[in-house]
Amino acid sequence: MYQLQNDHLAVTVSAKGAQLCGLYSYATEMQYLWQPGHETWPHSSMLLFPNPGRIAHGRTVIGNKIYPANMHGFVNDMVFTMKEHSESKLLLELQDNEETRRYYPYAFRLQVEFVLEADTLIQNFRVINEDDKPLYYCLGAHPGFYCPLVLGEVAEDYSLVFDRPQQLNLLELEENTRLLTGKKLPYLNGETQIPLHDHFFDNGPMLFDGMEAGTVTLQSAVSGRFVELGIAGFPDLCLWGVPTRMSLIAIEPWIGTSDRVDTDHIWEHKPGIQTVSRGASNIHTLTFRVG
């Protein structure tokens, strides 16, 4: 475990999976990130690479060869190497190795950087191609937050609030497999808010595309407590939580989505696939503010 802190925030990060494990505000004296220890969910956050979401039949095709593939990728169980650590900055790195090449036949480095700047935590994801061919990937984050944030409040006191009007589509998922059917259902048509309630996740996770937002905020109308995520550049969003009575909500910015039911399994054809040319790198950034 690594610690970062300043006058505003205390942050905890695990080398395993480069997982954000704690986000504590000194001003409110509150922990905002879900803490495992209850059977509900054994994580606080997860890094989803090289694929967020479901993989059809547990396999994918890269370079005409079949590789095993897992939901949400493989890096969450891998230990990252610490490259830099100070009171306000941490840089972790995963280098390709024999284990990664079982799933993903590329020479790469994946860096995850955490930086504290005043009341904001910045998380940078850097995908570096060290192969002699283009590298293809998708990427997502899976942070979970207490909801309600304040004991005594209820889920109906909360909304997800975007910083600008959205044209969001709810992607229909096949029952049981949770693969994309290809059907899109209009969900937000110029609105900025998604009201929450206890039964919000009774039908399972919700996956959206078409997101064009700078921030999305989990906001209480009663206490005013909030979690703001800076999500610019992430076009897809997955929301996940428990049914019947909300206790947490995972707000997951994704680049790329689950497989479609009619997928041809070819990696380069995945929805939302990204490319890094030889010797180059791509950077994706999330930010966190709480109050």
N, C-alpha and C positions, 0 to 999 in steps of 0.2 A: 504494500500500500504506500502511496505517495500523498503528501499533504501540500496544499497551496493555501495561502491566506494573505489577506490584507486587512485594512480597517473595516471593510464591508462584508467580506465573504470568507468562509472556510470551505475548501473543496478537497474531497478525497477521491483518488483514482487508483484503480487496481492495474497492475501490470498484466494480469490475465484478461485478455480481450480488450485491453486499453479502455476498461469500463469506468465510466463516471459513477462513483458510488455514494457521493455525498455532496449536497449543495445547501449550506447552512448560512443564514443571514444573521449577523450580529444585531442589526437594527430591530428585527422582529423576534429574535431568539427562536427561530423556527427552522426545522429541517424540511425542505420542500421535496426532495427526491425520495421515492419509495424505498423503504428499508426492508430487506428480506428478513426472514425469521418467522413469518407466517406462511401457511401453505398456499396462500393466494398466488404468489409469484416469487421465485427464488433469485431475482435479479433486481438491480436498480436502474440499469440502462444496458443496452447492448449495441455493439457495432455490427452492422449487417454488411458483410463483404464476402465475396464479390457479387452477391445477389441478396436483395431484400425480398421477402415473400416466398411463395410456394414454388417448388420445382415439380413438374409433371413426371411421375414414375421414378423420381429420385435419380434421374440421369440427365446428362446433357452431352452434346456433341461439340467437341472443339478439335479443329484440324482433322476431321474425319475419324476421330477416335472417341469412343464413349467413356465418359468419366462419371463417377458417382457425384451426386450433388445433394446438398441438404437445404431445408428451409432456412433462410436467413444466412446462408453461407457457412464458412468454417472458422473464421478468425476469433469468434467469441471464446473458444476454448484454448487459444494459443497464447503463450506468454510473450509479451513484447519486451524488447530491450530498452532500457533507459539510456537515452543519448544526451540529455541535458535536464538539469533539475535545479531550480532556485526557489525562493519563497513565492514567486509569482508566475513561474513558468515551468512547464514540464513537457518534454519531447520524448515520445515513445515510438519505437520502430519495430516492424515485423519484416524480416528478410525472407524471401522465398527459400524453401528448404525441401528436403525429401518428403516431409509430410504434406506440405502445401501442394507439391507437384502431383500428389495422388488425386487431387481434386481440380487443380488449376495449373496447367502446364506453361506458366509464364515465369520469366525472370523479372522480379519486381521488388520494390520496397513500398511498404505502406506506413506512412508516418501519421501519428495523431498527436497534435500539439494542443496543450491547454495553457491559456494565458489569462491572468487576472488583470483587468484594467478598470480601476475604480469599482463601481458596482456591477460590472459586467464580466462574465466568464465567456471567453472566446474559445471555440473548439475548431481547429483547422484539420482537415483531412487532406493529406497529400499522397496521390497515387503516382509512383515513379516507375516508368517503363525502362527496365534494364535488359530487355530482350532485343533480338535482331528483327523483330516483326511488330506490327501494331498490337497493342494490348487492349482487350475489351473487358469492361466491367460495369456493374451497377453498384450503388452504395446507399446505405440508409442508416439512420440513427433510431434508437428505440428507448428513449428515456421515459420512465414512468414517474408520475407525481401523485402525491396524496390528493384525493378528491372525495369529500371536501378537505380543504387545507386546514380548516379550523374546526375543532370538535364542537358539536352543537349545531353546526350548519348542515345543510342537506344538499344533495346533488342539484336539486332544482334552483338553488341559489347561484349556480355557476353557469357560465357560458364560455364558449371559445369565440374570441373576437379577433377578426382580421383587421389589419390597418387600412384596408381599402376594399371596395366591393369586389366580390368574387363570382366567377362563373364556374362553379364546381360541379363535376359529374361524379355520381356514385357508381362505381364499377360493380356490375352484378357478378357474384361469385357462385360457382356451382356448389350445390349443397354437398356436404361431406368433404369433397376434395379442396374446396376454397380456391379453385383455379378460376381464371377469368373466362366468362362465357363470351365476351366480346360486346355485350350489351351495356350501354351507358344510360344512366337515369339522371336527368337534371336534378340537382339538389339545392344549390344556391344560384339564384338568378339576379345578381346585382346586390345581394345582401352582404352584410359583414359579420353576422353572428350565427352560431350554432348553439341553441339552448341545450343544456344537459338535463338529465333526469335519471332516476334510479334504474329504469328499464332500458336505458340507451343501448346497452350491449346485449340485450336478450337474444338477438339474432346473430351474435358473433361480431367479429371485427368489421370495420367499415373502411373501404379503400376508395380514395378519390384521385382523380387527375384534373388537370386544367388549373392548378393552383398558381396564381401570380400574386404573391404577397411578400411584403418585407418582413412582417411579424405576424405571429398568432399568439394570443394571450389567453391563458386560463384565468378567468376573472370572477371573483365573488361580488355579487351585488349587495351583499350584507356587510361583510367586514372590509371589503376593498382589497383583500389579499389577492396576489396574482403571481403568475409565472409567465414571463414573456420570452418567446423563442424567436430569434432572428433566423428566418428561413429563406432568404433571398437565394434564388438559383435552384431551389428544390421544387419541382413541379408536381410531385405526387405526395399524398398524405395518407397514412394509415392511422386510424384511431382504434385502440383496443382497451378492453377492461373486462371486469367481471359482470355477469348478469345479476338481475334481481335487485341488488342493492349496491350502488357504486361505492367503492372504497379507494380505487386508484384509476387513473387514466394514463395510458401511454399515448403520447403525441409524437408520431413518428414521421419526420420528413424523409422522403425517399427520392432517389433518382433511379428510376426503373421500378418495375412492378413484378407481380407473380406471373407465371406462365399462363398462356391461354389453354383452354381445353383442347384446341386443335393445333397445338404447337408442333413444329417439325423438329424440336429439340436442339436446333443449331444455335449455338451460343451467340453468334453475331446477330441473330434475328430476334433476340429477346426484346420485349418492350422497354424502351428507354435506355437501351445500351449506349455506353459511352466509349470513346476511343482515345487512347494516348499513343502518339506516334513514337517511334524508336528514339530513345534518349531524352524524351520529354517528360513532363509531369503535369497533372491536373490538381487544382486545389479547390476544395469545397469548404464552406465556413458556416458554422452555426454559432449563435450567441444566446446567452441565458441571462435574464434579469429577473430578480424576485423582489417582492415587497408586500 
